[in-house]
């Protein structure tokens, strides 16, 4: 049986193990950053299903100091990296890479990521970046509305990456300077990952007129950060060269974009295209009815068949994206995560 620390997981997880058959295989407990991460890491850890008797994926739970015999979630990367002990063959943590590899001294625990075999990590910025590998994005729509969109997500991701590239480099340069305390307070206020996420939220999605969307956004960004682009021109170019050595080209910078920022833009695209398919399908259903008084019922039946019920198409797509993650066979980063899983100590 896996030894579970009382300080790191709930009693219920431990007790549940005593009601199944004994096996020589170990159990594995994997603690992750948040609720959405559970679904991704469960999917990835299917790779090791034959190695372990059971694999449990949970957020970190610690005793509640204000209520006896109860526990509360301690979510987030810092909590995992600083508050979890007893890592080993039966208990590991799984985290997002963020910029721990690109920014020297980014966190006190950065050096453990990539060196500690009991710390699994994404290869790109976060698990969202793996879930949004370009060739599987359309399949989220297929899962939801049972139709394949006639849209090239791979081309859009490349165009999107090239557009955001200069400003993303600026943000990473800013994070490097923040880590070594060489940013002024004013620039710190102006330049942050949180701020860039808000900037990406300003990037509109239009299926057929990307040039207009990207032109408007680029103007907005130049007005906001033009002086900083000039100020840090050399650092930006040096970082670009460094990333090229690591194998990153401008058309795949989406791998380095903060996960929620990337998901924000791509879910706008997914929502738009799924809604378009839904409307076309409903119109086709109504047109085929000989008696139009049954139109409302036919549409409701169609929506129930998709599992929407009272959900909007946006809520449905968010649900599918979060709880039914897809992995691409073309994503070499997933193979590298599998290698980490294989490297967990016996």
C-alpha atoms as one frame of an Amber mdcrd trajectory, in Angstrom:
protein
   0.000   0.000   0.000   1.048   3.572  -0.576   2.090   5.447   2.553   0.019
   8.623   2.607   1.103  11.491   4.805  -1.748  12.826   6.921  -0.563  16.324
   6.089  -0.724  15.858   2.348  -3.977  14.119   1.490  -7.369  13.242   2.911
  -8.196  10.321   5.146 -10.847   9.190   2.657  -8.268   8.623  -0.066  -6.285
   6.393   2.235  -9.233   4.450   3.615 -10.618   3.685   0.162  -7.575   1.566
  -0.545  -8.489  -1.073   2.036 -11.609  -2.149   0.160  -9.969  -3.758  -2.854
  -7.833  -6.775  -3.619  -4.170  -6.899  -2.599  -1.568  -6.628  -5.333   2.208
  -6.477  -5.488   2.000  -3.271  -7.508   2.353   0.052  -5.690  -0.239   2.793
  -5.657   0.782   6.235  -6.901  -0.512   9.506  -5.497  -0.026  12.526  -7.770
  -0.663  15.956  -6.283  -1.442  18.728  -8.779  -1.874  22.500  -8.740  -5.630
  22.854  -9.186  -8.908  21.181 -10.071  -8.532  21.638 -13.831  -5.063  20.064
 -13.713  -6.549  16.826 -12.387  -8.143  15.959 -15.724  -4.978  16.611 -17.734
  -2.678  14.633 -15.472  -5.127  11.739 -15.247  -5.069  11.598 -19.035  -1.266
  11.723 -19.217  -0.837   9.175 -16.441  -2.809   6.591 -18.385   0.656   5.939
 -19.801   1.564   4.221 -16.513  -1.699   2.406 -15.779  -0.062  -1.021 -16.040
   2.796  -0.094 -13.691   0.680   0.840 -10.667  -2.208  -0.833  -8.889  -3.938
   2.526  -8.679  -3.112   6.097  -9.640  -4.833   8.853  -7.660  -4.618  12.448
  -8.892  -5.675  15.123  -6.421  -5.114  18.680  -5.365  -3.153  19.169  -2.157
  -5.201  19.026   1.027  -3.968  20.138   4.442  -5.664  20.256   7.857  -7.837
  23.319   8.420  -6.433  25.178  11.418  -9.858  26.694  12.100 -11.926  23.508
  12.033 -10.960  20.222  13.677 -11.095  17.048  11.556 -11.556  18.977   8.318
  -9.237  19.767   5.448  -8.950  22.535   2.899  -7.388  22.679  -0.533  -3.969
  24.280  -0.757  -3.879  24.926  -4.465  -1.058  26.306  -6.533   2.459  25.460
  -7.547   4.167  27.059  -4.572   2.112  25.007  -2.126   3.133  21.796  -3.882
   6.799  22.662  -4.162   7.205  24.032  -0.638   4.666  22.197   1.541   4.772
  18.607   0.300   7.281  16.186   1.767   7.753  12.417   1.604   8.023  12.362
  -2.172   9.138   9.035  -3.552   8.003   5.917  -5.415   4.420   6.260  -4.191
   3.928  10.022  -4.091   4.924  12.693  -6.596   3.837  16.199  -7.552   2.978
  17.427 -11.060   3.314  21.102 -11.969   3.404  23.514 -14.882   6.840  24.496
 -16.155   5.933  28.216 -16.362   9.210  30.137 -16.936  11.273  28.179 -14.405
  13.532  26.936 -17.209  13.865  30.255 -19.031  14.303  32.604 -16.073  17.298
  32.004 -13.828  16.258  32.052 -10.172  12.605  32.480 -11.088  11.520  30.701
  -7.895  13.353  29.241  -4.927  12.372  25.784  -6.163  13.111  26.290  -9.886
  16.222  24.114  -9.881  14.222  21.105  -8.626  12.063  21.168 -11.744  13.822
  19.024 -14.279  16.178  17.430 -11.733  13.917  15.860  -9.095  12.421  12.614
 -10.493   9.469  13.005  -8.134   8.482  16.347  -9.686   6.648  15.828 -12.961
   6.265  18.919 -15.107   4.881  20.117 -18.413   7.348  20.764 -21.215   5.653
  23.914 -22.460   4.425  26.735 -20.219   1.443  24.823 -18.821  -0.929  21.948
 -19.371  -3.205  24.218 -21.471  -0.413  24.551 -24.029  -0.287  20.780 -24.419
  -4.089  20.490 -24.581  -4.138  23.090 -27.361  -1.667  21.429 -29.677  -2.938
  22.769 -33.018  -3.926  19.501 -34.680  -6.338  18.482 -31.902  -8.144  21.783
 -31.316 -10.858  21.002 -33.847 -11.559  17.735 -32.023 -12.897  19.617 -28.982
 -15.599  20.954 -31.283 -16.213  17.491 -32.713 -16.629  16.092 -29.186 -19.218
  18.741 -28.383 -21.316  19.288 -31.523 -20.484  16.117 -33.487 -19.410  18.087
 -36.553 -15.959  18.921 -37.910 -15.338  22.646 -38.502 -13.920  23.740 -41.830
 -11.222  25.879 -40.267  -7.440  25.511 -40.225  -6.441  25.869 -36.580  -2.831
  25.016 -37.348  -2.442  28.014 -39.657  -4.248  30.252 -37.182  -1.960  29.208
 -34.332   1.100  29.965 -36.446  -0.262  33.385 -37.430  -1.254  34.130 -33.837
   2.197  33.116 -32.562   4.028  35.335 -35.033   1.818  38.281 -34.125   2.316
  38.004 -30.373   6.014  37.043 -30.660   7.684  40.456 -30.094   5.484  41.264
 -27.102   5.791  37.806 -25.571   9.570  38.148 -25.753   9.247  41.504 -24.010
   7.240  39.889 -21.193   9.809  37.115 -20.706  12.623  39.687 -20.672  10.612
  41.531 -18.041  10.303  38.357 -15.956  14.064  37.856 -16.163  14.689  41.381
 -14.998  12.116  40.999 -12.250  13.927  37.882 -11.008  17.272  39.684 -10.791
  15.699  42.861  -9.368  16.672  45.168 -12.248  13.216  46.482 -13.122  12.084
  49.864 -11.924   8.828  49.987  -9.988   7.171  51.829 -12.865   8.099  49.180
 -15.434   7.089  46.423 -13.022   3.629  47.952 -12.895   3.459  48.195 -16.677
   4.941  44.838 -17.594   3.679  41.572 -16.120   2.250  38.199 -17.082  -1.084
  39.247 -15.588  -1.083  42.410 -17.667  -0.180  40.500 -20.826  -3.074  38.143
 -20.195  -5.369  41.171 -20.228  -3.694  42.284 -23.465  -4.339  38.902 -25.100
  -7.979  39.263 -24.049  -8.078  42.330 -26.318  -7.093  40.170 -29.319 -10.383
  39.621 -31.143 -11.192  36.464 -33.052 -12.634  36.697 -36.541 -12.777  33.554
 -38.621 -12.244  35.234 -41.971 -10.354  38.469 -41.312  -7.294  37.750 -39.212
  -5.281  40.550 -40.814  -7.667  43.185 -39.488  -7.732  41.633 -36.003  -3.954
  41.346 -35.785  -3.371  44.842 -37.189  -5.679  46.408 -34.616  -4.107  44.445
 -31.784  -0.559  45.242 -32.875  -1.384  48.952 -32.936  -2.847  48.675 -29.441
   0.307  46.905 -28.209   2.712  49.329 -29.878   0.892  52.261 -28.327   1.163
  50.592 -24.928   4.664  49.095 -25.035   6.492  50.755 -27.924   8.980  52.559
 -25.698   9.790  49.353 -23.798  10.320  47.475 -27.067  12.997  50.032 -27.951
  14.482  50.089 -24.450  14.920  46.299 -24.308  15.658  45.727 -27.982  18.969
  43.951 -27.389  17.606  41.680 -24.629  14.651  40.778 -26.841  16.912  39.806
 -29.739  19.211  37.816 -27.447  16.233  35.903 -26.066  14.937  35.238 -29.567
  18.310  33.768 -30.525  18.384  31.676 -27.355  14.930  30.276 -28.030  15.939
  29.406 -31.593  18.787  27.305 -30.203  16.245  25.534 -27.978  14.129  24.801
 -31.053  11.460  27.492 -30.687  10.536  29.464 -33.795   8.121  32.379 -33.915
   5.353  30.231 -35.380   5.289  28.028 -32.263   5.730  30.648 -29.560   2.234
  29.694 -28.412   4.034  26.956 -26.435   5.619  29.683 -24.278   2.517  31.798
 -23.747   0.929  31.703 -20.289  -1.636  28.899 -20.435  -4.760  30.839 -19.497
  -3.824  33.538 -22.004  -3.528  30.980 -24.802  -6.741  29.265 -23.757  -8.515
  32.623 -23.654  -7.831  33.294 -27.326  -8.344  29.747 -28.577 -11.576  29.248
 -26.635 -12.910  32.375 -28.316 -12.160  30.660 -31.608 -13.635  27.349 -30.493
 -16.784  28.985 -29.111 -17.323  30.989 -32.293 -16.980  28.020 -34.624 -19.015
  25.682 -32.433 -21.836  28.251 -32.233 -21.780  28.596 -36.016 -22.131  24.833
 -36.445 -24.893  24.707 -33.846 -26.917  27.427 -35.593 -26.518  25.813 -39.016
 -27.579  22.444 -37.643 -30.640  23.899 -35.920 -31.627  25.735 -39.099 -31.283
  22.529 -41.089 -33.389  20.618 -38.554 -36.187  23.179 -38.761 -36.080  23.327
 -42.563 -36.595  19.571 -42.755 -39.735  19.646 -40.595 -43.014  19.409 -42.469
 -44.860  20.904 -39.507 -43.006  23.946 -38.169 -44.915  23.950 -34.893 -42.506
  21.237 -33.736 -39.480  23.448 -34.375 -38.876  24.354 -30.750 -39.116  20.749
 -29.572 -36.791  19.567 -32.354 -34.169  22.140 -31.400 -34.445  21.266 -27.702
 -34.072  17.574 -28.522 -30.993  18.343 -30.602 -29.427  20.383 -27.824 -30.188
  17.681 -25.249 -28.596  15.153 -27.568 -25.394  17.162 -27.404 -25.578  17.169
 -23.616 -26.219  20.896 -23.486 -29.519  20.910 -21.584 -29.447  24.374 -19.960
 -25.815  25.033 -20.894 -24.843  27.607 -23.473 -22.540  26.504 -26.281 -19.770
  28.431 -24.551 -20.325  26.548 -21.288 -20.402  23.254 -23.154 -17.133  23.976
 -24.934 -15.481  25.047 -21.679 -16.653  21.839 -20.023 -15.291  19.697 -22.853
 -11.967  21.551 -22.885 -11.491  21.254 -19.116 -12.804  17.780 -18.384 -12.094
  15.910 -21.625  -8.538  16.938 -22.520  -7.044  15.764 -25.807  -3.415  14.902
 -26.456  -1.767  15.034 -29.859   0.297  12.181 -31.260   2.445  14.915 -32.844
   3.258  16.578 -29.513   6.827  15.543 -28.713   6.405  17.278 -25.353   3.983
  14.566 -24.238   6.618  11.928 -24.972   9.014  13.856 -22.724   6.411  13.840
 -19.940   6.037  10.081 -20.421   9.802   9.785 -19.933   9.460  11.619 -16.605
   6.713   9.208 -15.555   8.883   6.246 -16.498  11.660   7.796 -14.379   9.684
   7.870 -11.114  11.784   5.818  -8.657  10.731   2.198  -8.112
